[in-house]
Amino acid sequence: MNTKVVTSVCHVCQKPAAQTCSGCKMVYYCSKEHQKFDWKKSHKVECKPYKIQYSDSCGRFMTATRDIKQGEVILKEKPAVIGPRMYCKVQCLSCGRQLEPIPNDDGNMDFIRCSSCNWPVCGIDCEKAEVHREECKIMVQSNYKCDIKYECPDKSEAAYCVIAPLRVLLMKDSNPRMFESIMNLESHVDQRINTPIYQVLRPNLIMFIRQVLGMNFDDKIILEISSIFDNNSFDVRNADKTKRLRAIYLLASMMNHSCRPNTRHIYLGEDKTLALIATVHIAKGEEITATYTQPLWGTLDRRKFLKTNKYFDCKCERCADPTEFGTYLGNIYCTMCNSTNADDSRKGAMLVSTNPLDETALWKCEKCGYFIQGRQMVWGNKALKEELSSLNKTGPQDFEHFIEKYKLTLHPRNHLLIQAKLALMEIYGNYKGYSLKELPENLLNRKIDICNELLEVAEKLDPGWSRFRGSILLELEAAMTIKIKKEFEAEMLTKTEAQNQLIENMVLLEEATNILKIEPHMNEALQTKLQERLSILDNTK
């Protein structure tokens, strides 16, 4: 019997080959020369460290085709379609910049407008931008003029709800392949169609598309496109927060959600190219995940958001853990074990859910067996969230009072206290009257302690090179530098001690730089900060 030997062949000349592409590990070459030739010709575009797979249980998902290094860019992708959010403040229909009114010829306040369709825009360049061209054309043909008027600052407009779906509908003729790819995305339209927001959206959107613009599309297709946006779009913002849009990225939307993701993403350039970055080492065959929620939300809030907005019940490892990897992010103290009459051995006992995947499950003490109903936790969590959101955010007093008020009720790392501490980290050192140089010793130490606590939480819930960790490291490094400088000037540290501490502190800045340097607005600022630290180090010599 003959044995068939399977030999890999060169991607260029089809001769036997043993050398693989160092990137994707999927293509073979007989020589380095042929690998270089193929890279320049086509493989540079084709080489991907990921692939899209499918399963009946979770649909399409993304996995690594090779080991992916921490900090590596996994993919870059331009948006398939981009547009304003459903309900937003007046913004340029082309670039998304929030607009301010100016006096018109009659002396009234108004916005700069497209000369053809009357939608607010930044100016002539945005009026003529490609993204606005087709929608403007069909509005002009239909004799439609936008009637948004300036009434008061910060007023939001529902009229923008029609733009993103319209841009997809216009693709049916101009770019049918892209239209089909977008329509193949999950929508959950059957669940959304009966929600209060879609009951309001439905008549307005359909009337605008079919009656005002005269486009011949079925009601369900129009609503399905709107639902596809709600289910798959990314929230696109620029660094200075003057622009906020939503966009669909076909490849990036293939990623499944995880409450402990292994990637983060940023947006590059005016075209808002999405760059997906590995926050940790991702092994070959491992799933590549993103988060659809916020890492500092507790399990009750994350699962409710995902069920309400994405229509699935998250059952990930974090959601199934009643302590959320030992952080106790959603937990409260047991009132029985922490009463004044309780034995000291019971102090610090927590109530944990008996089934975190069921919000109606009992919450039971880890030590004494005391329990409360799940609905009590839901109500209490909601009430404290509302209280936290109502606090004065211009200074630290309300946040410090909130922490003090609930320190005997909530675990120190309960998500509500953590969010209050995150606000304090940003206030101390950055707000007027609280600059780092002005902070007294107790508040400077307070900021440092908060940063260290937040870093411990980040390591467990958003590990690796996350934006959260990078931001905390910058705040901690800045506070530590001021502390060392003050102690040196007060002769509490010798030159050698100050220099050694500053050198150790530089490690924080170096790690923050590694994490954040890819962010478009951060690289120059990080380099400036690095030079400032070297100057401070020189001054201690």
C-alpha positions as CSV (number, residue, x, y, z in Angstrom):
1,M,0.0,0.0,0.0
2,N,1.3,3.4,-0.9
3,T,1.5,6.1,1.8
4,K,0.5,9.6,0.6
5,V,2.8,12.3,2.0
6,V,1.3,15.7,2.3
7,T,3.8,18.5,1.7
8,S,3.2,22.2,2.1
9,V,4.0,24.3,-1.0
10,C,5.4,27.7,-1.6
11,H,2.7,30.4,-1.9
12,V,4.6,31.9,-4.8
13,C,6.0,29.1,-6.9
14,Q,4.1,26.1,-5.6
15,K,7.3,24.1,-4.9
16,P,7.7,22.2,-1.6
17,A,8.2,24.6,1.3
18,A,8.8,24.4,5.0
19,Q,9.1,28.1,6.0
20,T,5.9,29.7,7.3
21,C,4.9,33.4,7.4
22,S,6.1,34.7,10.8
23,G,2.8,36.6,11.1
24,C,-0.2,34.4,10.4
25,K,1.7,31.0,10.3
26,M,-0.8,30.0,7.6
27,V,1.2,30.4,4.4
28,Y,4.4,28.6,3.4
29,Y,7.5,29.7,1.4
30,C,10.5,27.9,-0.1
31,S,12.8,30.9,0.5
32,K,13.0,34.3,2.2
33,E,13.2,35.9,-1.2
34,H,9.8,34.5,-2.1
35,Q,8.4,35.5,1.3
36,K,9.5,39.1,0.8
37,F,8.2,39.1,-2.8
38,D,4.8,37.9,-1.7
39,W,4.6,40.3,1.2
40,K,5.0,43.3,-1.1
41,K,2.7,41.8,-3.7
42,S,-0.3,40.8,-1.7
43,H,0.3,39.0,1.6
44,K,0.8,42.2,3.6
45,V,-2.9,42.8,3.2
46,E,-4.0,39.2,3.6
47,C,-1.8,38.3,6.7
48,K,-4.1,38.3,9.7
49,P,-3.6,37.0,13.2
50,Y,-7.3,36.2,13.6
51,K,-10.1,34.3,11.9
52,I,-13.9,34.4,12.1
53,Q,-15.6,31.2,13.3
54,Y,-19.2,30.1,13.9
55,S,-20.9,28.0,16.5
56,D,-24.6,27.3,17.2
57,S,-24.3,28.5,20.8
58,C,-22.7,32.0,20.2
59,G,-22.9,32.7,16.5
60,R,-19.9,34.3,14.8
61,F,-16.8,35.0,16.9
62,M,-13.1,35.8,16.4
63,T,-10.1,33.6,17.4
64,A,-6.4,34.0,17.2
65,T,-4.6,32.1,14.4
66,R,-1.3,32.5,16.2
67,D,0.1,33.8,19.5
68,I,-0.6,37.6,19.7
69,K,1.7,39.7,21.8
70,Q,0.5,42.2,24.5
71,G,0.2,45.6,22.8
72,E,0.0,44.2,19.3
73,V,-2.4,45.7,16.8
74,I,-4.7,42.9,15.8
75,L,-6.5,44.7,13.0
76,K,-7.2,48.1,11.6
77,E,-10.6,48.7,10.0
78,K,-12.4,51.6,8.4
79,P,-16.1,52.0,9.3
80,A,-18.6,50.4,6.9
81,V,-21.0,53.3,7.8
82,I,-20.8,56.1,10.3
83,G,-23.4,58.6,11.4
84,P,-24.9,60.6,14.3
85,R,-26.5,58.9,17.3
86,M,-30.3,58.6,17.4
87,Y,-30.8,61.5,19.8
88,C,-28.0,64.1,20.1
89,K,-27.1,67.7,20.4
90,V,-26.9,69.7,17.1
91,Q,-23.8,68.5,15.2
92,C,-22.3,68.7,11.8
93,L,-23.9,66.0,9.6
94,S,-20.5,65.3,8.0
95,C,-17.8,65.3,10.7
96,G,-20.0,65.0,13.8
97,R,-18.6,68.1,15.6
98,Q,-20.9,69.6,18.1
99,L,-22.0,73.0,16.7
100,E,-22.4,76.4,18.3
101,P,-24.9,78.9,16.9
102,I,-23.8,82.2,15.4
103,P,-25.8,85.4,14.7
104,N,-27.4,85.3,11.3
105,D,-28.4,88.2,9.0
106,D,-31.5,88.9,11.0
107,G,-29.5,89.1,14.3
108,N,-30.9,85.8,15.5
109,M,-28.8,82.8,16.6
110,D,-28.5,80.0,14.0
111,F,-26.2,77.3,12.8
112,I,-24.1,77.3,9.6
113,R,-26.1,75.1,7.2
114,C,-25.8,73.1,4.0
115,S,-26.9,75.4,1.2
116,S,-28.8,72.5,-0.4
117,C,-30.6,70.5,2.3
118,N,-30.3,73.0,5.2
119,W,-28.8,70.5,7.7
120,P,-26.3,72.1,10.2
121,V,-22.7,71.7,9.1
122,C,-19.3,73.1,10.0
123,G,-18.8,74.9,6.7
124,I,-18.3,74.5,3.0
125,D,-15.8,71.6,3.3
126,C,-18.3,69.5,5.3
127,E,-21.2,70.5,3.0
128,K,-19.3,68.9,0.1
129,A,-17.9,65.9,2.0
130,E,-18.5,62.5,0.4
131,V,-20.3,61.1,3.4
132,H,-23.0,63.8,3.0
133,R,-23.3,63.8,-0.8
134,E,-25.9,61.1,-1.5
135,E,-28.2,61.9,1.4
136,C,-28.1,65.6,0.4
137,K,-28.9,64.7,-3.2
138,I,-32.0,62.7,-2.3
139,M,-33.3,65.3,0.1
140,V,-32.9,68.0,-2.6
141,Q,-34.8,65.8,-5.1
142,S,-37.6,65.3,-2.5
143,N,-37.7,69.1,-1.7
144,Y,-36.9,68.4,1.9
145,K,-35.3,71.1,4.1
146,C,-34.1,70.3,7.6
147,D,-36.1,72.5,10.1
148,I,-33.8,72.1,13.1
149,K,-33.8,75.6,14.9
150,Y,-31.6,76.9,17.6
151,E,-33.8,77.3,20.8
152,C,-31.4,76.9,23.7
153,P,-27.9,75.6,24.5
154,D,-27.4,71.9,24.8
155,K,-30.9,71.0,23.3
156,S,-30.9,67.5,21.8
157,E,-32.6,66.7,18.6
158,A,-34.5,63.5,17.6
159,A,-34.3,64.4,13.9
160,Y,-30.8,62.8,13.7
161,C,-32.4,59.3,14.1
162,V,-33.0,59.1,10.4
163,I,-29.5,59.7,9.1
164,A,-27.6,56.5,9.9
165,P,-30.3,54.2,8.6
166,L,-30.6,56.4,5.5
167,R,-26.9,56.0,4.7
168,V,-27.2,52.3,4.8
169,L,-30.3,52.3,2.6
170,L,-28.5,54.4,0.0
171,M,-25.8,51.7,-0.2
172,K,-28.3,49.3,-1.8
173,D,-27.6,50.9,-5.2
174,S,-24.2,52.5,-4.7
175,N,-22.5,49.7,-2.8
176,P,-24.6,46.5,-2.8
177,R,-21.9,44.2,-1.4
178,M,-21.5,46.5,1.6
179,F,-25.2,46.8,2.0
180,E,-25.6,43.0,2.1
181,S,-22.7,42.6,4.6
182,I,-24.4,45.1,6.9
183,M,-27.8,43.4,6.6
184,N,-26.2,40.1,7.5
185,L,-25.4,41.4,11.0
186,E,-27.5,40.5,14.0
187,S,-30.4,42.9,14.7
188,H,-32.8,41.5,17.3
189,V,-35.4,43.6,15.5
190,D,-38.2,41.3,16.6
191,Q,-37.4,42.1,20.3
192,R,-36.7,45.8,19.8
193,I,-39.8,46.6,17.7
194,N,-42.1,46.5,20.7
195,T,-39.9,48.6,23.0
196,P,-41.1,52.1,23.9
197,I,-38.2,53.8,22.0
198,Y,-39.1,51.9,18.8
199,Q,-42.8,52.6,19.2
200,V,-41.8,56.3,18.9
201,L,-39.1,55.7,16.3
202,R,-41.1,53.5,14.0
203,P,-43.7,56.0,12.6
204,N,-41.2,58.9,12.4
205,L,-38.4,56.9,10.7
206,I,-40.7,55.1,8.3
207,M,-42.6,58.2,7.4
208,F,-39.4,60.1,6.6
209,I,-37.9,57.3,4.4
210,R,-41.0,56.3,2.5
211,Q,-43.2,59.4,2.4
212,V,-40.8,62.4,2.7
213,L,-38.0,60.9,0.6
214,G,-40.1,58.6,-1.5
215,M,-37.8,55.6,-1.1
216,N,-39.4,52.2,-1.8
217,F,-38.3,50.0,1.2
218,D,-40.4,47.7,3.4
219,D,-41.1,48.9,6.9
220,K,-39.2,45.9,8.4
221,I,-36.0,46.5,6.4
222,I,-36.0,50.2,7.6
223,L,-36.4,49.1,11.2
224,E,-34.0,46.2,10.9
225,I,-31.3,48.6,9.7
226,S,-31.9,50.9,12.7
227,S,-31.8,47.8,15.0
228,I,-28.5,46.6,13.4
229,F,-27.0,50.0,14.4
230,D,-28.3,49.6,17.9
231,N,-26.9,46.1,18.2
232,N,-23.5,46.5,16.4
233,S,-22.4,50.1,16.4
234,F,-19.3,51.4,18.2
235,D,-19.5,54.7,20.2
236,V,-16.9,56.8,18.3
237,R,-15.5,59.8,20.2
238,N,-12.5,62.1,19.7
239,A,-10.0,63.0,22.4
240,D,-11.3,66.5,23.0
241,K,-14.9,65.2,23.3
242,T,-16.2,67.6,20.6
243,K,-17.3,64.8,18.3
244,R,-19.4,61.8,19.1
245,L,-20.7,59.4,16.4
246,R,-21.7,55.8,16.0
247,A,-20.2,53.5,13.4
248,I,-20.4,49.9,12.2
249,Y,-17.1,48.0,11.8
250,L,-17.9,44.7,10.0
251,L,-14.9,42.7,11.3
252,A,-14.7,44.2,14.8
253,S,-18.4,43.5,15.3
254,M,-17.6,39.8,15.0
255,M,-16.0,39.9,18.4
256,N,-18.0,38.4,21.3
257,H,-18.4,40.3,24.6
258,S,-16.5,39.4,27.7
259,C,-16.7,41.2,31.1
260,R,-13.0,40.6,31.3
261,P,-11.9,41.4,27.7
262,N,-8.5,40.8,26.2
263,T,-8.5,43.8,23.8
264,R,-9.2,47.5,23.7
265,H,-9.7,49.7,20.6
266,I,-8.9,53.3,19.5
267,Y,-9.9,55.4,16.6
268,L,-7.3,56.8,14.2
269,G,-7.5,59.7,11.7
270,E,-10.4,61.7,10.4
271,D,-11.9,58.6,8.8
272,K,-12.1,57.0,12.3
273,T,-10.2,53.8,11.5
274,L,-10.6,51.4,14.4
275,A,-7.4,49.8,15.7
276,L,-7.9,46.7,17.8
277,I,-5.1,46.2,20.4
278,A,-4.3,43.2,22.5
279,T,-4.2,44.2,26.2
280,V,-2.8,40.8,27.3
281,H,-1.0,37.9,25.5
282,I,-3.6,36.0,23.5
283,A,-2.6,32.4,22.8
284,K,-3.3,30.7,19.4
285,G,-6.8,29.4,19.3
286,E,-8.0,31.6,22.1
287,E,-11.1,33.8,21.5
288,I,-10.5,37.5,20.9
289,T,-13.1,39.5,22.9
290,A,-14.2,43.0,23.6
291,T,-16.5,44.5,26.2
292,Y,-19.9,46.0,25.5
293,T,-20.2,47.5,28.9
294,Q,-18.0,49.3,31.5
295,P,-15.4,47.3,33.5
296,L,-16.3,49.1,36.8
297,W,-20.0,48.3,36.7
298,G,-21.2,45.6,39.0
299,T,-22.7,42.3,37.8
300,L,-26.3,43.5,38.3
301,D,-25.7,46.5,36.1
302,R,-23.7,44.8,33.4
303,R,-26.1,41.9,32.9
304,K,-29.1,44.3,32.9
305,F,-27.5,46.5,30.3
306,L,-26.6,43.5,28.1
307,K,-30.0,42.0,28.3
308,T,-31.8,45.3,27.6
309,N,-29.5,46.6,24.9
310,K,-27.9,43.5,23.3
311,Y,-30.5,40.9,24.1
312,F,-28.4,38.2,25.7
313,D,-27.8,36.9,29.2
314,C,-24.0,37.1,29.9
315,K,-22.8,33.9,31.6
316,C,-19.1,34.7,31.5
317,E,-16.7,33.7,34.3
318,R,-16.8,37.1,36.0
319,C,-20.6,37.2,35.9
320,A,-20.8,33.7,37.4
321,D,-18.4,34.6,40.3
322,P,-20.3,36.1,43.3
323,T,-17.2,38.0,44.3
324,E,-16.2,39.1,40.8
325,F,-12.6,37.7,41.1
326,G,-12.3,38.7,44.7
327,T,-13.0,42.4,44.2
328,Y,-16.5,42.2,45.8
329,L,-17.5,44.9,43.3
330,G,-21.2,44.4,43.9
331,N,-21.3,43.4,47.5
332,I,-22.4,44.8,50.8
333,Y,-21.6,44.0,54.5
334,C,-23.7,41.6,56.4
335,T,-25.6,43.8,59.0
336,M,-25.7,40.9,61.5
337,C,-22.0,40.0,61.4
338,N,-20.9,43.7,61.5
339,S,-23.2,44.9,64.3
340,T,-21.6,46.2,67.5
341,N,-22.7,43.0,69.3
342,A,-21.2,40.6,66.8
343,D,-18.2,38.5,67.5
344,D,-14.9,39.9,66.1
345,S,-14.3,36.8,64.0
346,R,-17.4,37.7,62.0
347,K,-16.4,41.3,61.3
348,G,-16.1,42.1,57.6
349,A,-18.4,39.3,56.4
350,M,-20.1,40.0,53.1
351,L,-23.5,39.2,51.5
352,V,-22.9,37.4,48.2
353,S,-25.4,36.2,45.7
354,T,-26.4,32.6,45.8
355,N,-26.7,32.6,42.0
356,P,-25.2,35.7,40.3
357,L,-26.8,34.7,37.0
358,D,-30.3,35.2,38.5
359,E,-31.0,38.7,39.9
360,T,-33.9,37.3,41.9
361,A,-31.6,34.9,43.8
362,L,-31.1,35.3,47.6
363,W,-28.0,37.2,48.9
364,K,-26.5,35.3,51.7
365,C,-23.9,36.0,54.3
366,E,-20.6,34.2,53.8
367,K,-20.4,33.4,57.6
368,C,-23.7,33.5,59.5
369,G,-26.3,32.5,56.8
370,Y,-28.3,35.7,57.1
371,F,-29.9,36.6,53.8
372,I,-32.0,39.2,51.9
373,Q,-34.1,39.0,48.8
374,G,-32.5,39.7,45.4
375,R,-35.0,42.5,44.7
376,Q,-33.7,44.4,47.8
377,M,-30.2,44.4,46.3
378,V,-31.6,45.6,43.0
379,W,-33.6,48.4,44.6
380,G,-30.7,49.4,46.9
381,N,-28.2,49.4,44.1
382,K,-30.5,51.6,41.9
383,A,-31.1,54.1,44.7
384,L,-27.4,54.5,45.5
385,K,-26.5,54.9,41.8
386,E,-29.0,57.7,41.5
387,E,-27.5,59.4,44.6
388,L,-24.0,59.0,43.2
389,S,-25.0,60.5,39.8
390,S,-26.6,63.5,41.5
391,L,-23.4,64.6,43.3
392,N,-21.7,67.9,42.6
393,K,-18.8,66.9,40.3
394,T,-16.9,70.2,40.5
395,G,-15.2,69.4,43.7
396,P,-14.3,66.5,46.0
397,Q,-16.6,67.2,49.0
398,D,-19.7,65.3,47.9
399,F,-17.7,62.2,46.8
400,E,-15.7,62.1,50.1
401,H,-19.0,62.4,52.0
402,F,-20.6,59.6,49.9
403,I,-17.7,57.3,50.7
404,E,-17.8,58.1,54.4
405,K,-21.6,57.7,54.5
406,Y,-21.6,54.2,53.1
407,K,-18.2,52.8,54.3
408,L,-20.0,50.6,56.8
409,T,-22.6,49.4,54.3
410,L,-20.6,48.8,51.1
411,H,-17.5,46.8,50.6
412,P,-14.5,49.3,50.1
413,R,-14.3,48.0,46.5
414,N,-18.0,48.1,45.8
415,H,-18.5,49.6,42.3
416,L,-20.3,52.7,43.7
417,L,-17.4,53.5,46.0
418,I,-14.8,52.7,43.3
419,Q,-16.6,55.1,40.9
420,A,-16.5,57.8,43.6
421,K,-12.8,57.2,44.2
422,L,-12.2,57.4,40.4
423,A,-13.8,60.8,40.4
424,L,-11.6,61.9,43.3
425,M,-8.5,60.6,41.5
426,E,-9.4,62.9,38.6
427,I,-10.3,65.9,40.8
428,Y,-7.2,65.8,43.1
429,G,-4.4,67.1,40.9
430,N,-6.5,68.3,37.9
431,Y,-9.3,70.6,39.0
432,K,-9.0,74.3,39.8
433,G,-7.9,74.7,43.4
434,Y,-6.7,71.1,43.6
435,S,-3.6,71.1,41.4
436,L,-0.9,68.7,42.4
437,K,1.4,71.5,43.5
438,E,-1.4,73.0,45.7
439,L,-2.5,69.7,47.3
440,P,-1.6,69.5,51.0
441,E,0.2,66.4,52.2
442,N,-3.0,64.5,53.3
443,L,-4.8,65.0,50.0
444,L,-1.7,64.1,48.0
445,N,-1.4,60.9,50.0
446,R,-5.1,60.3,49.5
447,K,-4.7,60.5,45.7
448,I,-1.8,58.1,45.8
449,D,-3.7,55.6,48.0
450,I,-6.7,55.8,45.6
451,C,-4.5,55.2,42.6
452,N,-3.0,52.1,44.1
453,E,-6.4,50.7,45.1
454,L,-7.7,51.4,41.6
455,L,-4.7,49.6,40.1
456,E,-5.5,46.5,42.1
457,V,-9.1,46.5,40.8
458,A,-7.9,47.1,37.2
459,E,-5.5,44.2,37.4
460,K,-8.4,41.8,38.2
461,L,-11.2,43.2,36.1
462,D,-9.5,44.9,33.1
463,P,-6.0,43.3,33.1
464,G,-3.0,44.1,31.1
465,W,-2.5,47.2,28.9
466,S,-6.0,48.6,29.3
467,R,-6.6,52.3,28.9
468,F,-7.9,52.2,32.5
469,R,-4.6,51.0,33.8
470,G,-2.6,53.5,31.6
471,S,-4.6,56.4,32.9
472,I,-4.2,55.4,36.5
473,L,-0.4,54.9,36.1
474,L,-0.1,58.5,34.7
475,E,-2.1,59.9,37.7
476,L,0.0,57.9,40.2
477,E,3.3,58.8,38.6
478,A,2.5,62.5,38.6
479,A,1.4,62.4,42.3
480,M,4.5,60.4,43.4
481,T,6.8,62.8,41.5
482,I,5.3,65.8,43.4
483,K,5.5,64.0,46.7
484,I,9.2,63.1,46.2
485,K,10.0,66.6,45.0
486,K,8.3,68.2,48.1
487,E,10.0,65.8,50.5
488,F,13.4,66.5,48.9
489,E,12.9,70.3,49.1
490,A,11.8,69.9,52.8
491,E,15.1,67.9,53.3
492,M,13.1,64.8,54.3
493,L,15.0,62.9,51.6
494,T,18.7,63.0,50.7
495,K,19.7,63.6,47.1
496,T,20.5,59.9,46.7
497,E,17.1,58.8,48.2
498,A,15.2,61.3,46.0
499,Q,17.1,60.2,42.8
500,N,16.5,56.5,43.6
501,Q,12.8,57.1,44.2
502,L,12.5,59.2,41.0
503,I,14.2,56.5,39.0
504,E,11.8,53.9,40.5
505,N,8.9,56.2,39.7
506,M,10.0,56.5,36.1
507,V,9.0,52.8,35.7
508,L,5.3,53.9,36.1
509,L,5.7,56.5,33.3
510,E,7.4,54.0,31.0
511,E,4.6,51.5,31.4
512,A,2.0,54.2,30.9
513,T,3.8,55.3,27.8
514,N,3.9,51.7,26.4
515,I,0.1,51.4,27.0
516,L,-1.0,54.8,25.7
517,K,1.6,55.9,23.1
518,I,-0.6,54.5,20.3
519,E,-3.4,56.8,21.2
520,P,-3.2,59.7,18.6
521,H,-3.4,62.5,21.1
522,M,-1.1,61.0,23.8
523,N,2.3,60.3,22.2
524,E,3.5,64.0,22.2
525,A,2.2,64.6,25.7
526,L,3.9,61.5,27.0
527,Q,7.2,62.5,25.5
528,T,6.9,66.0,27.0
529,K,6.2,64.5,30.4
530,L,9.2,62.1,30.1
531,Q,11.5,65.1,29.4
532,E,10.0,67.0,32.3
533,R,10.8,64.0,34.6
534,L,14.3,63.8,33.3
535,S,14.8,67.5,34.1
536,I,13.5,67.0,37.6
537,L,15.9,64.1,38.1
538,D,18.8,66.3,36.9
539,N,17.9,69.0,39.4
540,T,18.3,66.6,42.3
541,K,21.9,65.8,41.3
